[in-house]
């Protein structure tokens, strides 16, 4: 891999002696190659069918109660 601008004449902020003036930092590298260590296996799994069934039953119960309240109040 090469840096984006390897020519010292075209590097910004260099003085006449091709050195960095005090306080400036050199340009960053062009990129990163590879990873330092393998990523751990992700342990999350998708929900099974039971949480979805419980959510649907709860929604149906709440909607039935709301419909019942509307008929009771009218």
C-alpha positions in Angstrom: 0.0 0.0 0.0 1.2 3.5 -0.7 0.2 6.8 0.9 -2.1 9.1 -1.0 0.8 11.6 -1.6 4.3 10.1 -1.4 6.0 13.1 -3.0 7.5 15.4 -0.4 7.4 18.4 -2.8 3.6 18.1 -2.8 3.0 17.5 0.9 1.2 20.4 2.5 2.8 22.5 5.3 6.4 21.6 4.5 9.0 24.4 4.6 11.9 24.9 2.2 14.0 22.1 3.9 11.2 19.6 3.4 10.5 19.3 7.2 7.4 20.0 9.2 7.3 23.3 11.0 6.9 23.2 14.8 3.4 22.1 15.9 2.2 20.5 12.6 1.6 16.8 12.4 2.4 14.6 9.4 -0.5 13.5 7.1 -2.3 10.4 8.1 -1.8 7.1 6.5 -3.7 6.2 3.4 -5.7 3.3 4.9 -5.7 0.3 7.2 -4.8 -3.1 6.0 -6.3 -6.1 7.8 -7.5 -6.3 11.4 -5.5 -6.7 14.5 -7.4 -9.8 15.8 -10.4 -11.9 14.7 -13.9 -10.6 15.6 -15.8 -12.6 18.2 -18.8 -14.6 17.1 -22.0 -12.7 17.6 -24.2 -14.5 20.1 -27.5 -12.7 19.5 -30.3 -14.8 18.0 -33.6 -13.7 16.5 -36.7 -13.9 18.6 -38.6 -17.2 18.5 -42.4 -17.3 17.7 -43.5 -16.9 21.4 -42.7 -13.3 21.9 -44.5 -12.4 18.7 -47.6 -14.4 19.7 -47.6 -12.7 23.1 -47.4 -9.3 21.6 -50.2 -10.0 19.1 -52.4 -11.4 21.9 -51.8 -8.3 24.1 -52.6 -6.0 21.2 -55.9 -8.0 20.5 -56.8 -7.8 24.2 -56.2 -4.0 24.4 -58.2 -3.4 21.2 -61.1 -5.6 22.5 -61.1 -3.6 25.7 -61.2 -0.3 23.8 -64.0 -1.5 21.6 -65.9 -2.7 24.6 -65.5 0.7 26.3 -66.8 2.4 23.2 -70.0 0.2 23.2 -70.4 0.5 27.0 -70.2 4.4 26.9 -72.7 4.8 24.0 
